[in-house]
Amino acid sequence: MKTIQLQIEGMSCGHCKKHVEDAFAAKDGVSSVTVSLEEGSAAITFDENVTHESQVKTALNGSTYSIV
């Protein structure tokens, strides 16, 4: 298991937080997601089936949120 911490830009409410959580959780290999609206961050834990962090980072492609 590996965990990465990402800064997320564009979140302003609980609905935004939920959208970001759901987007990352839907990615194959992701085992847990913790999003902090206050810190504007997300901690994503994924398994060895994810060969590169970029596979996880694509979860926000096409959304109004971005990774800083």
NUKOL-870245 format. One record per atom (N, C-alpha, C, O): residue in one letter; atom name; x, y, z. Coordinates in steps of 0.2 Angstrom, whole numbers, plus 5000, padded with zeros to 4 digits. Each point is the difference from the previous one (the first is absolute). Layout:
BEGIN
SITE resn name   xx   yy   zz
SITE    A   CA    X    Y    Z
...
//
This chain:
BEGIN
SITE resn name   xx   yy   zz
SITE    M    N 5004 4994 5000
SITE    M   CA 4996 5006 5000
SITE    M    C 5004 5006 5000
SITE    M    O 5006 5000 5003
SITE    K    N 4992 5005 4994
SITE    K   CA 5004 5007 4999
SITE    K    C 4994 5005 5001
SITE    K    O 4995 5000 4998
SITE    T    N 5007 5005 5006
SITE    T   CA 4996 5006 5001
SITE    T    C 5003 5006 4997
SITE    T    O 5006 5002 5001
SITE    I    N 4990 5002 4995
SITE    I   CA 5003 5007 4998
SITE    I    C 4995 5005 5003
SITE    I    O 4994 4999 5001
SITE    Q    N 5009 5007 5000
SITE    Q   CA 4997 5006 5002
SITE    Q    C 4999 5005 4994
SITE    Q    O 5006 5002 4998
SITE    L    N 4989 5000 5000
SITE    L   CA 4999 5005 4995
SITE    L    C 4996 5006 5002
SITE    L    O 4996 5000 5004
SITE    Q    N 5006 5006 4994
SITE    Q   CA 4997 5006 5001
SITE    Q    C 4995 5001 4994
SITE    Q    O 5001 4999 4995
SITE    I    N 4992 5002 5007
SITE    I   CA 4995 5001 4996
SITE    I    C 4997 5007 5000
SITE    I    O 4999 5003 5005
SITE    E    N 5001 5000 4989
SITE    E   CA 4997 5007 4999
SITE    E    C 4993 4999 4997
SITE    E    O 4998 4996 4996
SITE    G    N 4998 5009 5007
SITE    G   CA 4993 5001 4997
SITE    G    C 4995 4997 5005
SITE    G    O 4994 5001 4998
SITE    M    N 5007 4996 5008
SITE    M   CA 4995 4997 5004
SITE    M    C 4998 5006 5005
SITE    M    O 5004 5004 5003
SITE    S    N 4989 4997 4998
SITE    S   CA 4998 5005 5004
SITE    S    C 4994 4998 5005
SITE    S    O 4998 5004 5004
SITE    C    N 5000 4990 4995
SITE    C   CA 4995 4998 5004
SITE    C    C 5000 4992 5001
SITE    C    O 5004 4997 4997
SITE    G    N 4991 5001 5007
SITE    G   CA 5000 4992 5002
SITE    G    C 4998 4996 4993
SITE    G    O 5003 4995 5000
SITE    H    N 4993 5008 4996
SITE    H   CA 4999 4997 4994
SITE    H    C 5006 4999 4995
SITE    H    O 5001 4995 4997
SITE    C    N 5003 5010 5003
SITE    C   CA 5006 5000 4997
SITE    C    C 5005 4994 5002
SITE    C    O 5003 4996 4997
SITE    K    N 4997 5004 5010
SITE    K   CA 5004 4995 5003
SITE    K    C 4998 4993 4999
SITE    K    O 5004 4996 4998
SITE    K    N 4989 5003 5002
SITE    K   CA 4998 4994 4998
SITE    K    C 5001 4998 4993
SITE    K    O 5002 4994 4998
SITE    H    N 4998 5010 4997
SITE    H   CA 5001 4999 4993
SITE    H    C 5007 4998 4999
SITE    H    O 5002 4995 4996
SITE    V    N 5003 5008 5008
SITE    V   CA 5007 4998 4999
SITE    V    C 5001 4994 5003
SITE    V    O 5004 4995 4997
SITE    E    N 4993 5003 5009
SITE    E   CA 5001 4994 5003
SITE    E    C 4997 4994 4995
SITE    E    O 5004 4995 4999
SITE    D    N 4990 5006 4998
SITE    D   CA 4998 4995 4996
SITE    D    C 5004 4999 4994
SITE    D    O 5000 4994 4997
SITE    A    N 5002 5011 5000
SITE    A   CA 5004 5000 4994
SITE    A    C 5007 4996 5001
SITE    A    O 5001 4995 4996
SITE    F    N 5002 5006 5010
SITE    F   CA 5006 4996 5001
SITE    F    C 4998 4993 5002
SITE    F    O 5004 4995 4998
SITE    A    N 4991 5004 5006
SITE    A   CA 4998 4993 5002
SITE    A    C 4998 4996 4994
SITE    A    O 5000 4994 5001
SITE    A    N 4998 5009 4994
SITE    A   CA 4997 4996 4994
SITE    A    C 5006 4997 4996
SITE    A    O 4999 4996 4996
SITE    K    N 5007 5006 5005
SITE    K   CA 5006 4998 4996
SITE    K    C 5002 4993 5003
SITE    K    O 5000 4998 5006
SITE    D    N 5001 4998 4989
SITE    D   CA 5003 4993 5001
SITE    D    C 5006 5000 5005
SITE    D    O 5005 5004 4998
SITE    G    N 4995 4992 5007
SITE    G   CA 5006 4999 5004
SITE    G    C 5000 5005 5006
SITE    G    O 5004 4999 5005
SITE    V    N 4991 5006 4995
SITE    V   CA 5000 5005 5006
SITE    V    C 4997 4996 5006
SITE    V    O 4994 4998 4999
SITE    S    N 5009 5002 5006
SITE    S   CA 4997 4997 5006
SITE    S    C 4997 5004 5005
SITE    S    O 4995 4999 5004
SITE    S    N 5007 5008 4997
SITE    S   CA 4997 5005 5004
SITE    S    C 5002 5007 4998
SITE    S    O 5005 5001 4996
SITE    V    N 4990 5003 5005
SITE    V   CA 5001 5007 4999
SITE    V    C 4998 5004 5006
SITE    V    O 4994 4999 5002
SITE    T    N 5010 5006 5000
SITE    T   CA 4998 5005 5005
SITE    T    C 5001 5007 4997
SITE    T    O 5006 5002 4998
SITE    V    N 4989 5002 5002
SITE    V   CA 5000 5006 4997
SITE    V    C 4999 5005 5005
SITE    V    O 4995 5000 5004
SITE    S    N 5009 5006 4997
SITE    S   CA 4999 5005 5005
SITE    S    C 4998 5006 4996
SITE    S    O 5004 5003 4996
SITE    L    N 4990 5000 5005
SITE    L   CA 4998 5006 4997
SITE    L    C 5004 5006 5003
SITE    L    O 5002 5004 4996
SITE    E    N 4999 4996 5010
SITE    E   CA 5004 5005 5004
SITE    E    C 5007 5001 4997
SITE    E    O 5002 5005 4999
SITE    E    N 5001 4989 5000
SITE    E   CA 5007 5000 4998
SITE    E    C 5001 5000 4992
SITE    E    O 5005 5001 4997
SITE    G    N 4989 4998 5000
SITE    G   CA 5000 4999 4992
SITE    G    C 5005 4995 4998
SITE    G    O 5004 5001 4995
SITE    S    N 4995 4993 5008
SITE    S   CA 5004 4995 4999
SITE    S    C 4997 4993 4999
SITE    S    O 4994 4999 5003
SITE    A    N 5009 4996 4995
SITE    A   CA 4997 4993 4999
SITE    A    C 5006 4995 5002
SITE    A    O 5006 5001 4997
SITE    A    N 4993 4994 5007
SITE    A   CA 5005 4995 5001
SITE    A    C 4997 4994 4997
SITE    A    O 4994 4998 5002
SITE    I    N 5009 4999 4993
SITE    I   CA 4998 4994 4996
SITE    I    C 5004 4994 5001
SITE    I    O 5006 5001 4999
SITE    T    N 4991 4994 5003
SITE    T   CA 5004 4994 5001
SITE    T    C 4998 4995 4995
SITE    T    O 4994 4999 4999
SITE    F    N 5011 4998 4998
SITE    F   CA 4999 4995 4994
SITE    F    C 5005 4994 5001
SITE    F    O 5005 5000 5003
SITE    D    N 4993 4995 4993
SITE    D   CA 5003 4994 5001
SITE    D    C 5006 4999 4994
SITE    D    O 5000 5004 4996
SITE    E    N 5003 4990 5004
SITE    E   CA 5005 4999 4995
SITE    E    C 4998 4999 4993
SITE    E    O 5004 5000 4996
SITE    N    N 4990 5000 5003
SITE    N   CA 4997 4999 4993
SITE    N    C 5001 5007 4997
SITE    N    O 4999 5000 4993
SITE    V    N 5001 5005 5010
SITE    V   CA 5001 5007 4998
SITE    V    C 5008 5001 4999
SITE    V    O 5003 5000 5005
SITE    T    N 4999 5000 4988
SITE    T   CA 5007 5000 4999
SITE    T    C 5003 5007 5000
SITE    T    O 5006 5001 5001
SITE    H    N 4990 5004 4999
SITE    H   CA 5002 5007 5000
SITE    H    C 4995 5005 5003
SITE    H    O 4994 4999 4999
SITE    E    N 5008 5006 5005
SITE    E   CA 4996 5005 5003
SITE    E    C 4995 5003 4995
SITE    E    O 4994 5002 5001
SITE    S    N 5008 4999 4992
SITE    S   CA 4996 5004 4995
SITE    S    C 4994 4996 4999
SITE    S    O 4995 5003 4998
SITE    Q    N 5005 4990 5003
SITE    Q   CA 4994 4997 4999
SITE    Q    C 4994 5002 5005
SITE    Q    O 4994 5000 4998
SITE    V    N 5008 5002 5008
SITE    V   CA 4996 5002 5005
SITE    V    C 4998 5007 4999
SITE    V    O 4994 5002 5000
SITE    K    N 5011 5002 4998
SITE    K   CA 4999 5008 4999
SITE    K    C 4995 5001 4994
SITE    K    O 4997 5005 5000
SITE    T    N 5002 4991 4995
SITE    T   CA 4995 5001 4995
SITE    T    C 4993 5000 5002
SITE    T    O 4995 5002 4996
SITE    A    N 5004 4996 5010
SITE    A   CA 4993 5000 5003
SITE    A    C 4996 5007 4999
SITE    A    O 4994 5000 5000
SITE    L    N 5010 5005 5001
SITE    L   CA 4997 5007 4999
SITE    L    C 5000 5003 4993
SITE    L    O 4998 5006 4999
SITE    N    N 5004 4990 4996
SITE    N   CA 5000 5003 4994
SITE    N    C 4993 5001 4997
SITE    N    O 4996 4996 5002
SITE    G    N 5003 5010 4996
SITE    G   CA 4994 5002 4997
SITE    G    C 4995 5003 5006
SITE    G    O 4994 5001 4998
SITE    S    N 5009 5000 5008
SITE    S   CA 4995 5003 5005
SITE    S    C 5002 5007 5001
SITE    S    O 5005 5002 4997
SITE    T    N 4992 5001 5008
SITE    T   CA 5002 5007 5001
SITE    T    C 5005 5001 5006
SITE    T    O 5002 5005 5002
SITE    Y    N 5000 4989 5000
SITE    Y   CA 5006 5000 5005
SITE    Y    C 5006 4998 4997
SITE    Y    O 5000 4996 4995
SITE    S    N 5006 5006 5008
SITE    S   CA 5006 4999 4997
SITE    S    C 5005 4998 5005
SITE    S    O 5000 5003 5006
SITE    I    N 5005 4993 4992
SITE    I   CA 5006 4999 5005
SITE    I    C 5005 5005 4999
SITE    I    O 5002 5002 4995
SITE    V    N 5000 5001 5011
SITE    V   CA 5005 5005 5000
SITE    V    C 5007 4998 5000
SITE    V    O 5005 5003 5000
//
